Amino acid sequence: MDSLDLGAFAPTCTRETWVKRQALMTKVRDFFVRRNALEVETPVLSAYGGTDPQLDYFEIEDPKRFMMTSPEFHMKRLLAAKFGDIFQITKSFRKDEFGGHHNNEFSMVEWYRVGMPQDKLMDEVEDLVSEIIGTKLNARRTRWIDAFKNYAGVNPFCEKLTDFADACRTREIPVPEKSETLSREDWWDYLMVFLVEPALASNGPEFILDYPPSQAALAQTYVDADGYTWARRFELFVNQVELCNGYTELTDAVEQRRRFNADLDIRRAMNKPLPPLDERFLAALESGMPACSGVALGLDRLFMLALGKEEIADVILFPSPIA
């Protein structure tokens, strides 16, 4: 044993840190119990996978099953079955995601509030994060379009796509190779990563809300005074870390099926696997899922911030490369 390299088997998280993490996990669970949410437990293996073109999932054969990227569809089936306010602390799995703030297998808390408007759910997110990190968050709330104008210096709906390249040059970041082939949404993704998110990190905690409908296939939409259609979606950024993703949930089964099929068209064009539509989830919507808001929050990232760590590998025992 003396000749064995400790790095061959040792966890990346120390015992001291793990004890602190478990204490924080207890606080998370107590937060929801105090607020009268029912804890539930749903499968991590399902006959159906999500259609989101930006997410890749693990598959298991014979019988064919998908490892869940989120417990969302099962939890919404519970909402349709009149379970009321619910929360779940669970593992989720996403293929090809690993880095300082990513791991293929990760812990999240996801919860739904029946009849609660999105702004009140954002208040609750802020309360939870404040309690876990030990300081009042006081996050600003900025619309997605204003974040682009303020932090990237460009209107995301500009007439000429070359304006996006000009924004890169003005702020001295590289213009992507073959930029003339990029779609408007490709530019949105690029500028969000290289200009908007870094600016968010330097300006304190901030919610970004009201996203383009194409970036929120499970959210309700509305039309603003200028005639733009927006999805009722929000994300919270703290210290250059995206912590959560929330919606005013879509309850229209016909519209949801249309969006799923649109996602599949995009996946097909990207040569990605095409999962079967979750007909049980769609049946739940057809039965009358109540109006609600919901959010998923990454616990590994939250605990990383709360414990002053640089990477989530510091707060999980065996990240993907050594699992």
Protein Blocks (a to p, Z undefined) as FASTA:
>chain_A
ZZpcfklmpcfbdfklmmmmmmmmmmmmmmmmmnopacddddfbdfbdcfbfkbccddde
hiaddddfbfklmmmmmmmnonojaddddddddehiacjkbcfbdcddddddehiafklm
mmmmmmmmmmmnopafkpacddfklmmmmmnopafkbfblklmmmmmmmnopacdehklm
pcfklmmmmmmmmmmmmmmmmnopaddehiafklomkbccdddfkopacdddddddeehi
afbdcddddfbfklmmmmmmmmmmmmmmnopacddddfklmmmmmnopacdddddddfkl
mmmmmnopabfklmcfbdfklZZ
